[in-house]
Amino acid sequence: MDTPAPSDLHDAVLDWYDDHARVLPWRGPEASPWSVMVSELMLQQTPVARVVPVHAAWLERWPTPADLAAAPTGEAVRMWGRLGYPRRALRLHAAAVAIVERHDGVVPAAYEDLLALPGVGDYTAAAIASFAFGRRHVVLDTNVRRVLARAVSGTELPAPAVTRAERDVATALLPDDPATAATWAVATMELGALVCAARQPRCDACPVAEVCAWRAAGFPAYDGPPRRGQAWAGTDRQCRGRIMALARDAASFGLAQVEAAWPGTEQRERCLDSLVADGLLTQVTPGRWALPG
């Protein structure tokens, strides 16, 4: 089967998105660039349903970068709640401070300026520039990569890391008009999230099923490097999460509370030390910790 023409993909995906796009608080003309930026940091490795209420609370408390920059870093971590990977809260706080210092408190529109902010990488900079400002950029998150791998390259799943060939395919498919390119980015992302799922793709509901290279090839199974799932029970991640829950729920906490939350002495001490090293906790007195002030 020949590679599908860009126009075939564009028309089908964009029409599908017009009819099926979820209504989310960081989408639409009323969403501020700051709202988009907050959503992008929160959505990394976190489902939309968990992000929506935290995003709303965050924007209510800190509606602008300047509002967050003026708050203690510990409050950002506390408001992050149970989204996981709380270092993202520190990165967002650091980015807010940089926006105030470098851009008069206004989220910059240029990809290069966004990329220079703390905690903002290529994907996040491209996503904010596209979704908040309608700029033309290749936006490659996990969902987009999976859609393009299947529809264009005929493989079940993309490589673990973005490849040059993959980026070339995405660049070749990017519409010339910036506004259309921005919509294409979010539309392919939505298609991957709602239809072209990793484990149970709904090919019967896919707008590009008739031109999908993976479907035409008979759905060959993924044959790349092993893909590891994310373990949780008994890991340092779980231990750190238990300790951070203590920190969010009180002004400070002591060793006895940590011992009750996690019995393994060596792992507990390792996780406490790592949380302090990451800037997520501060030791206020020997045997007592709190969120940073």
ROFI-24988 format. One line per field, with one value per residue: chain; y, x, z of N, C-alpha, C in turn. Coordinates in Angstrom, 1 decimal, padded with zeros to 4 digits. Layout:
N
chain <- c(A,...);
nv <- c(Y,...);
nu <- c(X,...);
nw <- c(Z,...);
cav <- c(Y,...);
cau <- c(X,...);
caw <- c(Z,...);
cv <- c(Y,...);
cu <- c(X,...);
cw <- c(Z,...);
This chain:
293
chain <- c(A,A,A,A,A,A,A,A,A,A,A,A,A,A,A,A,A,A,A,A,A,A,A,A,A,A,A,A,A,A,A,A,A,A,A,A,A,A,A,A,A,A,A,A,A,A,A,A,A,A,A,A,A,A,A,A,A,A,A,A,A,A,A,A,A,A,A,A,A,A,A,A,A,A,A,A,A,A,A,A,A,A,A,A,A,A,A,A,A,A,A,A,A,A,A,A,A,A,A,A,A,A,A,A,A,A,A,A,A,A,A,A,A,A,A,A,A,A,A,A,A,A,A,A,A,A,A,A,A,A,A,A,A,A,A,A,A,A,A,A,A,A,A,A,A,A,A,A,A,A,A,A,A,A,A,A,A,A,A,A,A,A,A,A,A,A,A,A,A,A,A,A,A,A,A,A,A,A,A,A,A,A,A,A,A,A,A,A,A,A,A,A,A,A,A,A,A,A,A,A,A,A,A,A,A,A,A,A,A,A,A,A,A,A,A,A,A,A,A,A,A,A,A,A,A,A,A,A,A,A,A,A,A,A,A,A,A,A,A,A,A,A,A,A,A,A,A,A,A,A,A,A,A,A,A,A,A,A,A,A,A,A,A,A,A,A,A,A,A,A,A,A,A,A,A,A,A,A,A,A,A,A,A,A,A,A,A,A,A,A,A,A,A);
nv <- c(-001.2,002.2,005.1,007.1,010.1,013.4,015.2,013.5,012.5,014.9,016.1,014.1,013.7,016.3,016.9,014.9,015.7,018.1,017.2,015.6,016.5,016.8,018.9,020.9,022.7,024.1,024.5,026.2,029.6,031.2,030.3,031.1,031.7,031.0,029.2,027.1,026.5,025.6,023.3,021.7,021.0,019.7,017.5,015.7,012.4,011.9,011.2,012.9,013.2,013.3,015.6,017.7,018.8,019.7,021.5,023.4,024.4,025.3,027.4,029.1,029.9,030.9,032.8,034.0,033.9,035.6,035.6,033.0,033.0,034.7,033.2,030.8,028.1,025.7,025.8,025.5,022.9,021.7,022.3,020.9,018.4,015.1,014.5,013.3,012.8,015.2,017.1,018.4,020.5,022.2,022.9,024.3,026.4,027.6,028.3,030.2,032.2,032.9,033.8,036.1,037.6,037.7,038.2,040.1,039.0,037.8,035.0,033.8,033.8,032.8,029.9,029.5,031.2,030.0,027.5,028.1,028.5,027.3,023.8,023.4,021.5,020.4,019.2,020.4,023.2,023.4,022.6,024.5,026.8,026.2,025.5,027.6,029.9,029.4,028.8,027.3,024.3,021.1,018.8,016.4,014.2,011.2,010.2,011.4,010.4,007.7,007.6,008.5,006.6,004.3,005.0,006.0,004.9,002.2,000.7,-000.8,000.5,003.4,004.0,003.8,006.3,009.5,009.4,010.5,009.9,009.6,012.3,013.5,012.5,013.6,016.3,016.5,016.1,018.3,020.8,023.8,026.2,028.1,028.2,026.0,024.0,024.1,023.2,020.7,019.4,019.2,017.8,015.3,014.4,014.1,012.1,010.0,009.7,009.1,007.2,005.8,004.1,002.7,000.0,-001.0,-000.3,001.6,000.8,000.7,003.1,004.9,007.8,007.6,005.0,003.7,004.4,003.7,002.5,000.5,-001.0,-001.9,-003.5,-005.7,-005.5,-005.8,-007.0,-005.1,-004.9,-003.9,-002.6,-003.9,-002.8,-001.2,-001.4,000.8,000.2,000.2,-000.6,-000.9,000.4,003.0,005.3,004.9,005.0,007.6,009.0,008.5,009.8,012.4,012.9,013.1,015.6,017.4,017.4,018.6,021.2,020.5,017.5,014.5,012.0,009.8,009.7,009.2,006.7,005.3,005.5,004.2,001.3,000.3,000.8,001.4,002.1,004.1,006.1,006.6,007.7,009.9,011.4,011.8,013.3,015.7,016.4,016.9,019.2,019.2,018.8,020.2,020.0,020.9,020.6,018.3,015.2,016.1,017.4,019.5,021.1,023.1,026.6);
nu <- c(000.8,000.5,002.1,-000.1,-001.6,-000.8,-003.0,-005.2,-005.0,-005.0,-007.6,-009.4,-008.7,-008.9,-011.6,-012.7,-011.9,-013.2,-015.7,-015.4,-013.8,-012.7,-014.1,-012.1,-010.5,-008.2,-008.3,-009.5,-010.6,-010.8,-009.0,-006.0,-002.6,-001.0,-002.7,-002.6,000.1,000.4,-001.3,000.2,002.5,001.3,000.1,002.0,002.7,000.4,-003.0,-005.8,-008.2,-007.4,-005.9,-007.6,-009.2,-007.1,-005.8,-007.8,-008.0,-005.4,-005.2,-007.2,-006.1,-003.5,-003.6,-001.9,001.5,003.0,001.6,002.1,004.9,005.3,004.7,005.6,007.9,007.2,004.4,003.6,004.3,002.6,000.0,000.2,-000.6,-001.8,-000.8,001.5,005.1,006.3,008.3,007.8,006.1,008.0,009.5,007.6,007.1,009.7,009.8,007.8,008.9,011.1,009.7,008.5,010.9,012.2,010.3,008.4,006.3,004.6,003.7,005.9,005.7,007.4,009.1,011.8,012.2,010.5,011.7,013.9,013.1,013.1,012.8,011.4,011.1,011.8,009.3,007.4,007.8,007.1,004.5,003.2,003.7,002.2,-000.5,-001.2,-000.6,-001.0,001.1,003.3,004.5,006.2,004.7,005.3,004.0,003.3,000.9,000.5,002.8,002.2,-000.1,001.0,003.0,001.5,-000.5,001.1,003.7,003.2,003.7,003.1,003.8,005.6,009.3,011.1,012.3,012.2,012.9,015.1,014.0,011.3,010.7,011.1,009.0,006.8,007.3,007.0,004.3,003.2,000.8,001.0,-000.2,-000.1,-002.2,-003.8,-001.9,-001.4,-003.9,-004.0,-002.0,-003.1,-005.3,-004.4,-003.2,-005.5,-006.8,-005.1,-005.4,-008.1,-009.0,-006.9,-005.6,-003.0,-003.2,-005.8,-006.9,-009.4,-010.3,-012.5,-013.7,-012.0,-011.0,-009.1,-008.8,-009.2,-006.9,-004.8,-001.6,-000.7,-003.0,-003.5,-001.3,-002.0,-002.0,000.7,002.6,004.4,007.9,010.1,012.6,012.3,009.5,009.1,006.9,005.6,006.5,005.1,004.2,006.0,008.2,010.7,009.4,006.8,007.4,008.4,006.2,004.4,005.8,005.7,003.0,002.6,004.0,002.4,000.1,000.6,002.2,004.7,006.6,007.5,010.1,008.8,006.3,007.0,008.1,005.8,004.5,006.1,007.8,010.4,013.6,016.1,015.3,013.5,015.1,016.8,014.9,014.0,016.4,016.7,014.5,015.0,017.3,016.3,014.9,012.3,011.7,012.6,014.9,014.0,014.6,016.8,015.6,013.1,010.9,009.8,007.8,009.5,010.1);
nw <- c(000.0,-000.8,000.7,002.6,001.2,002.2,002.1,002.2,004.8,006.3,005.8,006.7,009.4,010.5,010.1,011.6,014.1,014.5,015.0,017.3,019.3,022.6,025.2,026.9,029.6,028.9,026.2,023.3,022.4,024.7,026.5,028.3,027.4,029.6,030.9,029.0,029.2,031.9,031.7,029.9,031.4,033.5,032.2,031.4,031.5,032.9,033.2,031.6,033.0,035.7,035.7,035.2,037.5,039.2,037.6,037.3,040.0,040.4,038.4,039.5,041.9,041.1,038.6,036.8,035.6,037.2,039.6,040.6,040.7,042.8,045.0,047.6,046.8,048.0,048.3,045.7,045.3,047.2,046.1,043.9,044.5,044.2,041.6,040.9,040.1,041.4,040.9,038.7,039.5,040.8,038.5,037.0,038.7,038.7,036.0,035.9,037.4,035.8,033.5,034.5,035.1,032.6,030.6,031.3,032.8,030.9,029.1,026.7,023.1,021.2,020.0,020.6,022.9,024.7,024.9,026.3,028.9,032.3,032.8,030.4,027.5,024.2,023.1,024.9,024.5,021.7,021.8,023.4,021.9,019.6,020.5,022.2,020.7,018.1,016.3,013.8,014.3,014.7,016.7,018.9,020.8,022.8,021.8,019.3,018.0,017.9,016.3,013.8,013.4,012.9,010.9,008.8,008.7,009.1,011.4,014.6,017.0,017.9,018.0,021.2,021.7,020.1,016.6,013.9,011.4,012.1,012.9,010.5,008.9,010.3,009.9,007.2,006.9,008.1,007.9,005.8,006.5,009.4,011.4,010.7,011.0,013.7,014.6,013.4,014.9,017.5,016.9,015.9,018.2,019.8,018.4,018.8,021.6,022.0,020.0,018.5,020.3,022.5,023.4,022.8,020.0,018.3,015.6,014.0,014.4,013.4,011.5,009.5,008.8,006.3,004.9,006.4,007.0,008.7,009.2,006.6,006.3,007.8,010.5,011.8,014.6,017.1,016.9,018.0,020.4,023.8,025.7,028.6,031.4,033.9,037.0,040.4,043.1,046.0,045.1,044.9,044.0,045.0,047.7,048.0,047.2,049.4,051.5,050.5,050.7,053.4,053.8,052.4,053.8,056.3,058.3,059.0,059.5,061.3,062.1,063.2,062.0,059.3,059.6,060.2,057.9,056.0,056.3,055.6,056.4,055.1,052.5,053.0,054.2,052.0,050.2,051.5,051.6,048.8,048.2,049.5,048.2,045.7,046.1,047.0,049.6,052.7,055.4,058.5,061.2,062.9,062.1,061.3,058.8,056.1,053.5,051.1,051.9);
cav <- c(000.0,003.5,006.0,008.0,011.5,014.3,015.8,012.5,012.5,016.2,016.3,013.2,013.9,017.6,016.8,014.1,016.6,019.1,016.5,014.7,017.1,017.0,020.3,021.0,024.1,024.7,024.6,027.2,031.0,031.8,029.8,031.9,030.9,030.4,028.0,026.1,026.0,024.8,022.0,020.9,020.5,018.7,016.4,014.8,011.2,012.0,011.3,014.2,013.2,013.6,016.9,018.8,019.5,020.3,022.6,024.5,024.9,026.0,028.7,029.9,030.5,031.6,033.0,034.5,033.5,036.5,035.1,031.8,033.4,035.3,032.2,029.9,026.8,024.7,025.9,024.9,021.4,021.3,022.4,019.8,017.3,013.7,014.3,012.5,013.5,016.6,018.0,019.3,021.7,023.1,023.4,025.3,027.6,028.2,028.9,031.4,033.2,033.3,034.6,037.4,038.3,037.9,038.6,041.0,038.2,037.3,033.8,034.2,033.0,032.2,028.6,029.6,031.8,029.0,026.4,028.7,028.5,026.1,022.7,023.3,020.9,020.6,019.0,021.4,024.5,023.3,022.5,025.8,027.8,025.8,025.5,028.9,031.0,029.1,028.7,026.1,023.5,019.7,018.5,014.9,013.5,009.8,009.9,011.8,009.5,006.4,007.7,008.6,005.3,003.3,005.4,006.4,004.0,000.8,-000.1,-000.8,001.5,004.1,003.7,004.4,007.7,010.1,009.3,011.5,009.5,010.0,013.7,013.9,012.2,014.6,017.6,016.5,016.1,019.5,021.8,025.0,027.3,028.0,027.9,024.7,023.2,024.0,022.3,019.3,018.9,018.8,016.8,014.0,014.0,013.7,010.9,008.9,009.5,008.6,006.1,005.0,003.8,001.8,-001.4,-001.4,000.8,001.4,001.0,000.9,004.5,005.8,008.5,007.3,003.5,003.2,004.7,003.3,001.6,-000.6,-001.8,-002.5,-004.6,-006.8,-005.2,-006.5,-006.7,-004.3,-005.8,-003.1,-002.9,-004.2,-001.6,-001.6,-000.8,001.6,-000.4,001.2,-001.2,-001.2,001.2,004.3,006.2,004.8,005.5,009.1,009.5,008.4,010.9,013.7,013.1,013.7,017.0,018.2,017.4,019.3,022.2,019.8,016.1,013.9,010.6,008.8,009.7,008.6,005.3,004.7,005.5,003.3,000.6,-000.1,001.8,001.9,002.7,005.3,007.1,007.0,008.5,011.2,012.1,012.2,014.4,016.9,016.8,017.4,020.5,019.0,018.9,020.8,019.5,022.0,020.3,016.9,014.3,016.8,017.9,020.3,021.6,024.3,027.8);
cau <- c(000.0,001.3,001.9,-001.3,-001.4,-001.1,-004.4,-006.2,-004.9,-005.5,-009.1,-010.1,-008.4,-009.4,-013.0,-013.1,-011.6,-014.3,-016.9,-015.2,-012.8,-013.2,-014.1,-011.1,-010.3,-007.0,-008.5,-010.5,-010.1,-010.8,-007.8,-004.8,-001.3,-000.6,-003.5,-002.0,001.4,000.2,-001.8,001.2,003.4,000.5,-000.4,003.1,002.6,-000.7,-004.3,-006.5,-009.2,-006.7,-005.4,-008.7,-009.5,-005.9,-005.6,-008.7,-007.6,-004.2,-005.5,-008.0,-005.1,-002.4,-004.1,-000.9,002.8,003.5,001.0,002.8,006.3,005.4,004.4,006.7,007.9,006.5,003.0,003.4,004.3,001.4,-001.1,000.3,-001.5,-001.4,-000.6,002.7,006.2,006.1,009.4,007.1,005.7,009.2,009.9,006.6,007.4,010.9,009.5,007.0,009.9,011.8,008.7,008.4,012.2,012.6,009.2,007.4,005.2,003.8,004.2,006.4,005.1,008.4,009.6,013.2,012.0,009.9,012.6,014.9,012.6,013.4,011.8,010.6,011.9,011.3,007.9,006.6,007.9,006.4,003.1,002.7,003.7,001.2,-001.8,-001.5,-000.3,-001.3,002.4,003.5,005.6,006.0,004.4,005.4,003.8,003.2,-000.3,000.8,003.8,001.6,-000.9,001.8,003.6,000.5,-001.1,002.0,004.9,002.8,004.2,002.2,004.2,006.9,010.4,011.0,012.7,011.9,014.0,015.1,013.0,010.0,010.5,011.0,007.6,005.9,007.5,006.5,002.9,002.7,000.2,001.7,-000.8,000.2,-003.3,-004.1,-000.8,-001.7,-005.1,-003.5,-001.2,-004.0,-006.2,-003.7,-003.1,-006.8,-007.1,-004.3,-005.9,-009.5,-009.3,-005.8,-005.0,-001.9,-003.5,-007.1,-007.3,-010.8,-010.1,-013.8,-014.1,-010.9,-011.3,-008.1,-008.7,-009.1,-005.6,-003.8,-000.6,-000.6,-004.2,-003.3,-000.3,-002.5,-001.7,001.9,003.0,005.6,009.0,011.2,013.1,011.2,008.9,008.9,005.8,006.0,006.2,004.7,004.2,007.2,009.3,011.1,008.4,005.7,007.8,008.5,004.8,003.9,006.4,005.2,001.6,002.8,004.4,001.3,-001.0,000.9,003.2,006.0,006.3,008.7,010.5,007.8,005.3,007.6,008.2,004.5,004.1,006.9,008.6,011.7,014.5,017.1,014.6,012.9,016.2,017.2,013.9,014.0,017.5,016.5,013.5,015.7,018.2,015.5,014.3,010.9,011.6,013.7,015.0,013.8,015.4,017.1,014.4,011.8,011.0,008.7,007.9,010.4,009.4);
caw <- c(000.0,-000.9,001.8,002.4,000.8,003.3,002.0,002.7,006.3,006.9,005.7,007.5,010.8,010.9,010.1,012.8,015.3,014.6,015.6,018.4,020.3,024.0,025.7,028.0,030.0,028.2,024.8,022.9,022.4,026.0,027.4,028.3,027.2,030.9,031.1,028.2,029.7,033.1,031.3,029.3,032.4,034.3,031.4,031.2,032.1,033.8,032.5,031.5,034.1,037.0,035.6,035.1,038.7,039.7,036.7,037.7,041.3,040.1,037.7,040.4,042.9,040.4,037.3,035.9,036.0,038.3,040.9,041.0,041.0,044.1,046.0,047.9,046.0,048.8,048.0,044.4,045.5,047.9,045.2,042.8,045.0,043.9,040.2,040.7,039.6,041.8,040.5,037.7,040.2,040.9,037.2,036.6,039.5,038.1,034.7,036.1,037.9,034.6,032.7,035.2,035.0,031.2,029.7,032.0,033.3,029.8,028.5,025.4,022.0,020.3,020.5,021.2,024.2,025.5,025.2,027.2,030.2,033.1,032.7,029.1,026.5,022.8,023.0,025.6,023.8,020.5,022.1,023.9,020.8,018.7,021.1,022.8,019.8,016.7,015.6,013.1,014.8,014.9,018.1,018.9,022.0,022.6,021.0,017.9,017.4,017.6,015.1,012.6,013.2,012.3,009.7,007.8,008.7,009.2,012.6,015.7,018.0,017.6,018.8,022.5,021.6,018.7,015.7,012.8,010.4,012.6,012.8,009.0,008.5,011.0,009.3,005.8,007.0,008.8,007.0,005.6,007.2,010.8,012.2,010.4,011.5,015.1,014.8,013.1,016.0,018.6,016.3,015.9,019.6,020.3,017.8,019.5,022.9,022.0,019.1,018.1,021.6,022.5,023.6,022.2,019.1,017.8,014.2,013.4,014.6,013.0,010.3,008.5,008.7,004.9,004.3,007.4,006.5,009.7,009.0,005.3,006.4,008.6,011.9,012.3,016.0,017.4,017.0,018.4,021.7,024.8,026.3,030.0,032.1,035.1,038.3,041.4,044.4,046.7,044.5,045.5,043.6,045.9,049.0,047.9,047.3,050.8,052.2,050.0,051.2,054.8,053.7,051.9,054.8,057.6,058.1,059.1,059.9,062.0,061.7,063.6,060.9,058.2,059.9,060.1,056.5,055.2,057.3,055.2,056.9,054.1,051.4,053.5,054.3,050.6,049.5,052.2,051.1,047.4,048.1,050.0,047.1,044.6,046.5,047.3,051.0,053.5,056.8,059.4,062.4,062.8,062.2,061.0,057.4,055.6,052.1,051.1,052.2);
cv <- c(001.2,004.3,007.0,009.4,012.4,014.9,014.8,012.5,013.8,016.3,015.4,013.5,015.3,017.6,016.0,014.9,017.6,018.5,015.9,015.3,017.2,018.5,020.3,022.4,024.8,024.8,025.7,028.6,031.6,031.3,030.7,031.1,030.3,029.2,026.8,025.5,025.2,023.4,021.1,020.3,019.4,017.4,015.4,013.6,011.1,012.1,012.6,014.3,013.6,015.1,018.0,019.5,020.3,021.6,023.8,025.2,025.8,027.4,029.6,030.6,031.3,031.8,033.5,033.9,034.3,036.0,033.9,032.2,034.0,034.4,031.3,028.6,025.7,024.7,025.4,023.4,021.0,021.3,021.4,018.6,015.9,013.4,013.4,013.3,015.0,017.6,018.9,020.6,022.7,023.7,024.5,026.5,028.3,028.9,030.2,032.5,033.8,034.1,036.0,038.2,038.6,038.4,039.4,040.3,037.7,036.1,034.1,033.3,032.3,030.9,028.7,030.2,030.8,027.9,026.8,028.7,027.2,025.1,022.6,022.7,021.1,020.4,020.1,022.8,024.5,023.3,023.8,026.8,027.4,026.0,026.8,030.0,030.7,029.1,027.4,025.4,022.0,019.4,017.0,014.4,012.0,009.4,010.2,010.8,008.1,006.5,007.7,007.3,004.3,003.7,005.6,005.3,002.5,000.0,000.2,000.3,002.2,003.6,004.3,005.9,008.2,009.9,010.4,011.2,009.9,011.5,014.2,013.6,013.2,015.9,017.6,016.6,017.4,020.5,023.1,026.2,027.1,027.6,026.5,023.7,023.0,023.1,020.9,018.7,018.4,017.7,015.4,013.5,013.5,012.3,009.7,008.7,008.8,007.3,005.2,004.7,002.7,000.3,-001.9,-000.4,000.5,001.7,001.3,002.3,005.5,006.5,008.2,005.8,003.1,003.5,004.4,002.2,000.3,-001.6,-002.6,-003.7,-005.8,-006.7,-005.9,-006.0,-005.9,-005.3,-005.0,-003.5,-003.1,-002.9,-001.9,-000.8,-000.1,000.8,000.6,000.6,-001.5,-000.4,002.4,005.4,006.2,005.4,007.1,009.7,009.5,009.6,012.3,014.0,013.6,015.2,017.9,018.4,018.2,020.3,021.6,018.4,015.5,012.5,009.6,008.6,009.0,007.1,004.6,004.6,004.5,002.6,000.3,001.0,002.3,002.6,004.0,006.4,007.5,007.9,009.9,012.1,012.6,013.3,015.7,017.4,017.4,018.8,020.4,019.0,019.6,020.2,020.7,021.9,018.8,016.0,015.0,017.5,018.7,020.6,022.8,025.6,028.8);
cu <- c(000.9,001.1,000.7,-000.9,-001.7,-002.5,-005.4,-006.2,-005.4,-007.0,-009.8,-009.9,-009.0,-010.9,-013.5,-012.9,-012.7,-015.5,-016.7,-014.2,-013.5,-013.2,-013.2,-010.8,-009.2,-007.1,-009.5,-009.9,-010.0,-009.7,-006.6,-003.6,-000.8,-001.4,-003.0,-000.7,001.3,-000.4,-000.7,002.1,002.6,000.2,000.8,003.0,001.4,-002.0,-005.0,-007.5,-008.6,-006.2,-006.5,-008.9,-008.3,-005.6,-006.5,-008.4,-006.3,-004.4,-006.3,-007.0,-004.1,-002.8,-003.1,000.5,003.3,002.9,001.7,004.2,006.4,005.1,005.6,006.7,007.1,005.0,002.6,003.3,003.0,000.1,-001.0,-000.5,-000.9,-001.2,000.6,003.8,006.2,007.2,008.8,006.6,006.8,009.6,008.9,006.8,008.6,010.7,008.7,007.9,010.6,010.9,008.6,009.7,012.5,011.6,008.1,006.2,004.3,004.5,004.7,005.8,006.1,008.9,010.9,013.1,011.4,010.9,013.7,014.4,012.9,012.3,011.0,011.5,011.3,009.8,007.1,006.6,007.1,004.9,002.5,002.6,002.5,-000.2,-002.2,-001.5,-000.6,000.0,002.5,004.8,005.2,005.8,004.3,005.2,003.6,002.0,-000.1,001.8,003.1,000.7,-000.1,002.6,002.7,000.0,-000.1,003.1,004.5,003.3,003.2,002.5,005.5,008.0,010.4,011.4,012.4,013.1,014.0,014.1,011.6,009.7,010.4,009.6,006.7,006.1,006.9,004.9,002.3,002.1,001.0,001.1,-000.6,-001.0,-003.8,-003.1,-001.1,-002.9,-004.8,-002.8,-002.1,-005.0,-005.6,-003.5,-004.4,-007.2,-006.4,-004.9,-007.2,-009.7,-008.1,-005.0,-003.9,-002.3,-004.8,-007.5,-008.6,-010.8,-011.4,-014.3,-013.1,-011.2,-010.3,-007.9,-008.5,-007.7,-004.5,-002.9,-000.5,-001.8,-004.0,-002.3,-000.7,-002.2,-000.5,002.2,004.3,006.8,010.3,011.8,012.0,010.8,008.5,007.8,006.4,005.6,005.8,004.9,005.6,008.4,009.6,010.0,007.2,006.1,007.9,007.1,004.2,004.5,005.9,003.8,001.7,003.1,003.3,000.2,-000.7,002.0,004.6,005.6,007.6,009.0,009.5,006.7,005.8,007.7,006.9,004.0,004.8,007.9,010.0,012.7,015.4,016.4,014.0,014.0,016.7,016.2,013.8,015.2,017.3,015.5,014.1,016.6,017.5,014.8,012.9,010.7,012.8,013.7,015.0,014.6,015.8,015.9,013.1,012.0,009.7,008.9,008.8,009.5,009.3);
cw <- c(000.0,000.4,001.6,002.1,002.0,003.3,002.5,004.2,006.9,006.9,006.7,009.0,011.3,011.0,011.3,014.1,015.5,015.3,016.9,019.5,021.6,024.4,027.0,028.3,029.3,026.7,024.5,023.0,023.7,026.9,027.2,027.9,028.5,031.2,030.3,028.7,031.0,032.7,030.7,030.4,033.2,033.5,031.2,032.1,033.1,032.9,032.6,032.7,035.4,036.9,035.7,036.4,039.3,038.9,037.1,039.0,041.2,039.5,038.6,041.4,042.2,038.9,036.3,036.4,037.2,039.7,041.4,041.4,042.4,045.3,046.4,047.1,046.7,048.5,046.7,044.5,046.2,047.0,044.1,043.2,044.7,042.4,039.9,040.0,040.0,041.5,039.4,038.3,040.4,039.6,036.7,037.4,039.0,036.8,034.9,036.6,036.6,033.6,033.2,034.9,033.5,030.3,030.3,032.4,032.2,029.2,027.0,024.3,021.2,020.9,021.2,022.6,025.2,025.9,026.2,028.7,031.0,032.9,031.4,028.1,025.1,022.6,023.6,024.9,022.5,020.8,022.6,022.7,019.8,019.3,021.7,021.8,018.4,015.8,014.9,013.6,014.8,016.3,018.2,020.3,021.7,021.7,019.6,017.3,017.1,016.4,013.8,012.3,012.5,011.0,008.5,007.6,008.8,010.3,013.7,016.7,017.6,018.4,020.2,022.6,020.2,017.9,014.6,011.8,010.8,012.5,011.4,008.5,009.1,010.3,007.9,005.9,007.6,007.8,006.9,006.4,008.7,011.7,012.0,011.0,013.0,015.4,014.5,014.2,017.1,018.1,016.3,017.3,020.2,019.7,018.4,020.9,022.9,021.1,018.8,019.4,021.5,022.5,022.9,021.2,018.5,016.3,013.5,013.5,014.1,011.6,009.2,008.3,007.3,004.3,005.3,006.9,007.4,009.4,007.6,005.4,007.2,010.1,012.5,013.8,016.1,017.6,017.3,019.8,022.7,025.4,027.7,030.6,033.3,036.3,039.3,042.8,044.9,046.1,045.3,045.2,044.6,047.3,049.0,047.9,048.6,051.6,051.8,050.5,052.6,054.7,053.2,053.0,056.1,057.3,058.2,059.6,060.4,061.5,062.1,062.5,059.7,058.4,059.8,058.7,055.6,056.1,056.9,055.5,055.8,053.0,051.8,053.6,052.9,050.0,050.2,051.7,049.6,047.3,048.6,048.8,045.9,044.9,046.8,048.8,051.6,054.9,057.8,060.7,062.2,063.0,061.9,059.6,057.1,054.1,052.2,051.2,051.0);
